[in-house]
């Protein structure tokens, strides 16, 4: 009996040893091998017009490697070739695949002499080597397939992208022809994600300060200044500082130490916080309603050293409102114009006995900027602010 038990243990141990040998030394089939060979066989099957084999191969390739860029490209072109293309292929990942393909074409056109980019980022490129048979074949196939579809169809645009014109797809998406297509919808989702990021804002101001009412005696004055703030979605927030200058063309009376004196002195300033909201934005044209609150005033009497007299200045609150227009020459630089009506009371500190509500008309040269936002919008070739 002991002998039988010993023999059974020896046989069992030997069996386990053989199983571990098979398990630990067996070569595992992984995605790099599958992707490389699937790309080769996809070309072979389509060359031989083995449509069913190509369809099964694509399903197997995707099941083992997931939906990577070469897989997506092959499935899309297969659908175009078999005329089974449907909107279900336009998923929320399609922009990622488009960017991956463009990066792939850039590396094929401008190769890395040491091939480090592909070796370091094989998963990103789907484990399919750059510029080899699969890339050449799919590009030739796409160039041929586009001619079986109407020139303004989504199928034509995608075939053109994967064929002989990979640079114009984002420009075309933004035209009216494709504005309601599923591809344009996915494109606009991505654009909106970046377009709504907050941006820094800065602008230089030049304009005129135009008095009304009793203030007309001070005359119209040029104005210079700047704005510094931020833009987020439809809202604009700015610190505004401006100066108005050139003496009054008319003599007026100002008070110092309780005594009225004639003067033409005029040098003024404004500092305040302005808020604007976009009411219309389309194709680089932007209209805003604006309002602000700040401090406003001007120097009325200079300091008189001979008579030991200090200067005298007029000061007032300033509530203002109006309209502004911006024309964006690109996604971040603009030329602007705005008009404001200013509510002030220059009699508050009793330096002058007259007041009125000035109008300001200003021309702005400015820009909004967010480096991260602009980089992605440039990659998307986005032409217009919304």
Backbone torsions as a table, in degrees:
resi	resn	phi	psi	omega
1	UNK	NA	-47.3	178.4
2	UNK	-58.2	-36.8	-179.8
3	UNK	-65.4	-40.9	179.5
4	UNK	-64.7	-41.3	179.0
5	UNK	-63.3	-41.5	-179.7
6	UNK	-64.0	-43.2	178.9
7	UNK	-63.2	-39.1	179.3
8	UNK	-64.3	-40.4	178.5
9	UNK	-64.4	-41.4	179.7
10	UNK	-64.0	-43.7	179.4
11	UNK	-63.8	-42.3	-179.9
12	UNK	-63.2	-44.7	179.8
13	UNK	-62.1	-42.0	179.4
14	UNK	-64.2	-38.8	178.9
15	UNK	-64.1	-45.8	177.9
16	UNK	-61.8	-39.1	179.3
17	UNK	-61.1	-41.0	179.0
18	UNK	-66.9	-38.7	179.1
19	UNK	-63.4	-43.9	177.9
20	UNK	-64.3	-36.7	177.0
21	UNK	-59.8	-45.6	-179.8
22	UNK	-65.9	-41.5	-175.9
23	UNK	-68.8	-45.6	-171.8
24	UNK	-86.0	-13.3	179.6
25	UNK	-111.1	-5.9	179.9
26	UNK	-72.1	133.0	178.9
27	UNK	-72.4	127.0	177.3
28	UNK	-86.5	132.8	176.5
29	UNK	-81.5	121.0	-176.4
30	UNK	-121.2	175.7	-173.9
31	UNK	-59.7	-44.0	179.7
32	UNK	-52.9	-43.1	178.5
33	UNK	-67.7	-45.1	-177.6
34	UNK	-62.7	-45.5	-177.6
35	UNK	-63.1	-45.7	-178.1
36	UNK	-60.6	-48.9	-177.1
37	UNK	-72.9	-34.6	178.7
38	UNK	-63.6	-40.7	178.5
39	UNK	-60.9	-40.3	179.4
40	UNK	-67.1	-43.5	-176.5
41	UNK	-73.7	-28.7	175.7
42	UNK	-60.5	-45.0	177.3
43	UNK	-61.6	-44.6	-178.0
44	UNK	-62.1	-47.2	-176.2
45	UNK	-66.0	-39.9	179.3
46	UNK	-71.1	-36.2	175.6
47	UNK	-59.8	-37.1	-178.7
48	UNK	-91.3	4.2	179.8
49	UNK	58.9	34.5	176.9
50	UNK	-91.7	79.4	-171.6
51	UNK	-64.9	-44.7	-178.5
52	UNK	-64.8	-39.8	178.6
53	UNK	-64.7	-40.7	178.7
54	UNK	-63.9	-39.2	179.7
55	UNK	-64.3	-45.8	178.9
56	UNK	-63.8	-39.7	178.8
57	UNK	-60.7	-44.2	-179.2
58	UNK	-63.0	-40.5	177.8
59	UNK	-64.0	-41.4	178.6
60	UNK	-65.7	-45.8	179.8
61	UNK	-56.9	-46.6	179.9
62	UNK	-67.1	-38.8	-178.3
63	UNK	-65.2	-31.1	-177.5
64	UNK	-90.6	-31.2	-174.0
65	UNK	-116.4	-9.0	-174.9
66	UNK	80.7	176.1	-178.3
67	UNK	-84.2	86.3	175.3
68	UNK	-94.4	170.2	-173.8
69	UNK	-56.4	-48.7	179.9
70	UNK	-61.8	-34.7	178.1
71	UNK	-64.9	-47.5	179.9
72	UNK	-60.4	-44.4	-179.7
73	UNK	-60.6	-45.4	-179.3
74	UNK	-64.3	-42.6	-179.9
75	UNK	-65.8	-39.3	179.6
76	UNK	-65.0	-48.1	-179.3
77	UNK	-67.2	-32.7	176.1
78	UNK	-64.2	-42.1	178.3
79	UNK	-65.0	-38.3	177.3
80	UNK	-66.8	-39.6	-179.0
81	UNK	-67.6	-41.1	-178.2
82	UNK	-88.8	3.1	-179.6
83	UNK	54.8	42.2	176.2
84	UNK	-116.0	18.0	-179.7
85	UNK	-62.0	137.5	176.3
86	UNK	-143.1	164.4	-178.2
87	UNK	-65.0	-14.9	179.3
88	UNK	-63.0	-21.1	177.1
89	UNK	-75.9	-18.8	-179.2
90	UNK	-88.5	86.5	-178.4
91	UNK	-99.1	178.8	179.1
92	UNK	-71.6	-1.2	178.1
93	UNK	-99.8	-4.3	-171.4
94	UNK	-63.6	-35.0	178.2
95	UNK	-64.6	-34.6	176.4
96	UNK	-62.6	-45.1	-179.4
97	UNK	-65.1	-37.1	178.6
98	UNK	-63.7	-44.9	178.0
99	UNK	-63.1	-41.3	179.6
100	UNK	-61.8	-41.6	-179.6
101	UNK	-67.7	-40.9	178.3
102	UNK	-62.7	-40.7	176.8
103	UNK	-63.4	-36.6	178.9
104	UNK	-64.7	-45.7	179.6
105	UNK	-63.2	-39.6	178.8
106	UNK	-60.1	-40.7	-179.6
107	UNK	-72.6	-32.1	176.8
108	UNK	-69.0	-41.1	-179.6
109	UNK	-71.0	-39.6	179.7
110	UNK	-122.0	76.4	-170.6
111	UNK	-66.5	147.8	170.9
112	UNK	-76.5	118.0	-174.0
113	UNK	-60.4	-24.3	-179.2
114	UNK	-103.8	1.7	178.2
115	UNK	59.0	22.7	-178.9
116	UNK	-66.7	-34.6	-175.2
117	UNK	-61.2	-47.9	179.3
118	UNK	-66.6	-44.3	-177.9
119	UNK	-61.7	-36.0	-178.3
120	UNK	-80.7	-21.2	-174.7
121	UNK	-128.3	42.2	-179.6
122	UNK	-57.2	-44.3	179.1
123	UNK	-60.2	-38.4	179.7
124	UNK	-60.8	-38.1	-179.0
125	UNK	-92.0	12.5	173.3
126	UNK	72.5	17.5	179.7
127	UNK	62.5	23.2	175.9
128	UNK	-112.5	116.4	-176.3
129	UNK	-55.2	149.7	-175.6
130	UNK	-77.3	137.4	170.1
131	UNK	71.4	14.9	179.8
132	UNK	-95.6	-158.2	-169.9
133	UNK	-56.4	-42.9	-176.4
134	UNK	-62.9	-44.9	-180.0
135	UNK	-64.9	-43.9	-179.6
136	UNK	-63.5	-43.7	-177.9
137	UNK	-65.4	-47.6	-177.3
138	UNK	-64.7	-34.0	178.9
139	UNK	-68.0	-43.5	177.9
140	UNK	-66.1	-39.8	179.7
141	UNK	-62.7	-46.5	-179.3
142	UNK	-62.3	-40.6	179.5
143	UNK	-61.7	-32.5	178.7
144	UNK	-78.7	-40.4	-174.1
145	UNK	-67.6	-29.1	-174.8
146	UNK	-61.2	-25.7	-175.7
147	UNK	-76.4	-8.4	178.4
148	UNK	-93.8	3.0	179.7
149	UNK	-121.1	154.1	177.1
150	UNK	-58.3	145.9	-172.6
151	UNK	-62.4	-25.0	-177.8
152	UNK	-107.0	19.2	179.7
153	UNK	-90.5	158.9	176.4
154	UNK	-62.5	-37.2	179.6
155	UNK	-60.6	-44.1	178.8
156	UNK	-62.0	-44.9	-178.2
157	UNK	-62.4	-41.6	179.7
158	UNK	-69.2	-40.8	177.9
159	UNK	-64.3	-39.0	177.5
160	UNK	-63.7	-40.3	179.8
161	UNK	-61.8	-47.7	-178.6
162	UNK	-79.6	-7.7	179.9
163	UNK	-99.0	-100.4	-170.2
164	UNK	-110.7	8.7	-178.1
165	UNK	-145.8	71.1	-176.7
166	UNK	-79.2	-1.2	-172.7
167	UNK	-98.4	-14.5	-170.6
168	UNK	-103.9	0.9	-171.8
169	UNK	-62.2	-41.5	-178.1
170	UNK	-72.2	-31.7	176.1
171	UNK	-66.6	-42.6	-179.4
172	UNK	-67.4	-37.7	-179.2
173	UNK	-57.0	-32.3	-175.3
174	UNK	-82.8	-1.2	178.1
175	UNK	-85.6	160.5	-178.5
176	UNK	-60.0	-27.4	-177.7
177	UNK	-59.0	-39.7	-174.7
178	UNK	-109.5	8.6	-169.9
179	UNK	-61.5	-25.7	-179.2
180	UNK	-105.1	5.6	-178.6
181	UNK	-73.1	154.5	177.2
182	UNK	-56.8	-34.4	178.7
183	UNK	-65.7	-41.1	177.5
184	UNK	-65.6	-35.7	178.2
185	UNK	-62.7	-45.6	177.9
186	UNK	-65.9	-38.1	177.9
187	UNK	-61.2	-46.0	-178.5
188	UNK	-66.7	-30.8	175.4
189	UNK	-61.0	-44.6	-180.0
190	UNK	-67.6	-44.3	178.9
191	UNK	-58.2	-45.2	-178.1
192	UNK	-63.1	-32.0	178.7
193	UNK	-63.2	-35.3	-178.7
194	UNK	-92.5	-33.2	-175.9
195	UNK	-65.6	-25.4	-176.8
196	UNK	-91.5	5.4	175.6
197	UNK	-72.0	145.6	-180.0
198	UNK	-64.7	147.3	179.8
199	UNK	-130.6	146.7	170.6
200	UNK	-75.0	151.9	-177.4
201	UNK	-134.6	138.8	173.8
202	UNK	-146.8	140.2	179.8
203	UNK	-148.4	146.8	171.6
204	UNK	-97.8	139.7	-174.3
205	UNK	-118.1	135.0	167.4
206	UNK	-137.9	145.4	-177.0
207	UNK	179.8	-159.7	-180.0
208	UNK	-133.0	145.1	174.8
209	UNK	-106.1	117.4	-173.0
210	UNK	-115.3	109.5	-178.3
211	UNK	-76.5	156.0	174.8
212	UNK	-128.2	169.1	178.6
213	UNK	63.1	-143.0	-178.9
214	UNK	-64.9	-19.7	-180.0
215	UNK	-69.1	-13.5	-176.8
216	UNK	-55.9	-25.2	-179.5
217	UNK	-62.8	-22.1	179.6
218	UNK	-76.0	-20.2	179.5
219	UNK	81.5	166.9	177.0
220	UNK	-80.2	141.7	-176.7
221	UNK	-131.8	143.0	173.6
222	UNK	-69.2	157.5	-176.1
223	UNK	-138.1	138.8	175.2
224	UNK	-132.4	146.9	178.5
225	UNK	-177.0	-165.7	178.7
226	UNK	-153.9	162.3	175.3
227	UNK	-124.7	147.7	177.0
228	UNK	-143.6	124.2	-177.6
229	UNK	-176.0	-140.0	-175.1
230	UNK	-149.7	155.9	173.9
231	UNK	-125.2	129.2	178.2
232	UNK	-136.0	115.4	-175.7
233	UNK	54.5	-117.7	-177.5
234	UNK	-94.8	-0.9	-174.9
235	UNK	-102.9	145.2	180.0
236	UNK	-129.8	130.6	-177.8
237	UNK	-129.5	126.2	-174.3
238	UNK	-144.4	142.3	163.2
239	UNK	-88.2	126.1	-177.5
240	UNK	-118.5	130.6	175.3
241	UNK	-128.8	128.8	179.4
242	UNK	-143.4	158.2	-179.6
243	UNK	-130.9	138.9	174.9
244	UNK	-119.3	141.9	-169.6
245	UNK	-147.2	-175.2	-172.3
246	UNK	79.3	128.5	-177.3
247	UNK	-60.2	158.4	179.3
248	UNK	-65.2	139.6	177.2
249	UNK	-72.6	-14.8	-177.9
250	UNK	-121.5	149.4	174.7
251	UNK	-77.8	136.6	175.5
252	UNK	-134.4	168.1	-176.2
253	UNK	-102.3	132.1	177.1
254	UNK	-130.6	151.7	-173.1
255	UNK	-105.2	137.4	174.0
256	UNK	-141.4	126.8	-177.4
257	UNK	53.8	36.5	177.6
258	UNK	79.8	3.2	-177.2
259	UNK	-115.8	129.9	177.6
260	UNK	-78.5	137.3	-179.8
261	UNK	-133.3	143.6	175.4
262	UNK	-76.0	143.5	-178.1
263	UNK	-158.9	155.8	169.2
264	UNK	-119.6	4.7	-177.2
265	UNK	-61.7	136.3	175.9
266	UNK	-158.4	116.7	169.8
267	UNK	-150.0	114.6	-172.3
268	UNK	-121.3	172.3	179.5
269	UNK	-154.5	161.6	177.1
270	UNK	-140.0	135.6	170.2
271	UNK	-135.8	128.5	-177.0
272	UNK	-164.8	178.1	179.3
273	UNK	-112.6	121.6	-177.1
274	UNK	-110.9	143.9	177.1
275	UNK	-127.9	136.9	176.9
276	UNK	-133.0	150.8	175.5
277	UNK	-129.4	130.3	177.8
278	UNK	-68.0	129.3	175.7
279	UNK	-110.6	-15.2	176.5
280	UNK	-154.3	127.7	177.6
281	UNK	-141.9	120.0	178.0
282	UNK	-162.5	128.9	173.9
283	UNK	50.0	47.3	175.6
284	UNK	85.9	-6.9	177.4
285	UNK	-99.4	130.5	-176.2
286	UNK	-137.6	124.3	175.3
287	UNK	-110.6	139.8	-179.5
288	UNK	-131.5	147.5	161.9
289	UNK	-95.2	137.0	-174.0
290	UNK	-129.4	153.7	175.5
291	UNK	-155.5	158.6	-178.8
292	UNK	-159.3	167.0	175.1
293	UNK	-139.9	138.1	-178.8
294	UNK	-170.2	-166.9	178.3
295	UNK	-111.7	137.4	-175.2
296	UNK	-134.3	149.6	177.0
297	UNK	178.1	-179.7	177.7
298	UNK	-156.6	154.5	175.1
299	UNK	-78.8	129.5	-178.9
300	UNK	-106.9	-31.8	-178.7
301	UNK	-134.3	132.9	177.6
302	UNK	-76.7	160.0	174.3
303	UNK	-67.6	137.6	-179.0
304	UNK	-114.6	97.2	-177.0
305	UNK	-68.2	-35.8	-177.0
306	UNK	-61.9	-37.2	-177.9
307	UNK	-105.9	12.2	178.2
308	UNK	53.9	47.6	179.6
309	UNK	-114.4	134.0	178.4
310	UNK	-80.0	162.9	176.7
311	UNK	-70.2	163.4	177.9
312	UNK	-129.7	132.8	-177.1
313	UNK	-128.0	147.1	176.1
314	UNK	-93.6	137.9	179.2
315	UNK	-138.6	146.1	-178.4
316	UNK	-157.3	157.4	165.5
317	UNK	-66.0	164.2	175.5
318	UNK	-144.3	111.4	170.3
319	UNK	-105.1	127.8	-175.5
320	UNK	-136.6	156.3	178.3
321	UNK	-154.8	158.7	-179.4
322	UNK	172.4	-157.0	-179.1
323	UNK	-125.9	149.3	177.2
324	UNK	-136.4	149.0	177.8
325	UNK	-130.9	137.9	175.0
326	UNK	-128.9	138.8	170.4
327	UNK	-117.4	117.0	-177.8
328	UNK	-88.8	120.1	176.7
329	UNK	-77.7	-22.5	171.7
330	UNK	-150.5	-163.7	-173.9
331	UNK	-73.0	-7.1	-177.7
332	UNK	-141.2	-9.6	-179.4
333	UNK	-110.8	137.6	-178.6
334	UNK	-142.7	160.6	168.8
335	UNK	-113.5	134.0	-173.1
336	UNK	-133.6	161.8	177.0
337	UNK	-143.0	135.9	176.5
338	UNK	-145.7	150.2	178.7
339	UNK	-128.1	133.1	-178.0
340	UNK	-132.2	146.3	172.0
341	UNK	-105.5	125.3	-172.4
342	UNK	-108.9	125.3	176.2
343	UNK	-95.5	113.8	-177.8
344	UNK	-136.4	167.2	172.5
345	UNK	-142.2	94.1	-175.9
346	UNK	-77.1	1.2	179.1
347	UNK	-91.2	-0.7	-171.6
348	UNK	-58.4	-42.5	-178.7
349	UNK	-100.8	15.4	169.0
350	UNK	60.4	26.6	173.5
351	UNK	-80.8	-39.4	174.2
352	UNK	-123.8	159.5	-177.0
353	UNK	-110.6	20.0	179.6
354	UNK	-136.6	155.3	-180.0
355	UNK	-150.3	-177.6	-179.3
356	UNK	174.2	175.8	-177.3
357	UNK	-114.4	103.5	-175.4
358	UNK	-70.9	157.4	171.2
359	UNK	-111.3	135.6	175.9
360	UNK	-116.9	132.9	174.6
361	UNK	-120.1	122.0	-170.4
362	UNK	-129.0	141.8	172.4
363	UNK	-106.4	133.7	-176.2
364	UNK	-123.2	142.2	168.1
365	UNK	-119.4	114.9	-172.7
366	UNK	-148.0	-178.1	179.6
367	UNK	-157.8	153.3	173.3
368	UNK	-120.6	145.4	-173.3
369	UNK	-151.6	137.6	168.5
370	UNK	-147.8	108.4	-171.4
371	UNK	-56.6	-44.6	-179.4
372	UNK	-62.2	-46.6	179.7
373	UNK	-62.0	-48.4	-176.3
374	UNK	-65.6	-35.6	-179.6
375	UNK	-61.6	-44.8	-178.9
376	UNK	-71.2	-38.4	178.0
377	UNK	-65.7	-35.3	175.9
378	UNK	-65.8	-40.7	177.4
379	UNK	-62.9	-34.4	178.8
380	UNK	-81.5	-2.4	-177.3
381	UNK	53.0	38.4	179.7
382	UNK	-72.6	126.8	-170.7
383	UNK	-98.9	-24.4	-171.3
384	UNK	-127.1	145.3	169.1
385	UNK	-79.6	149.2	179.1
386	UNK	-99.9	NA	NA
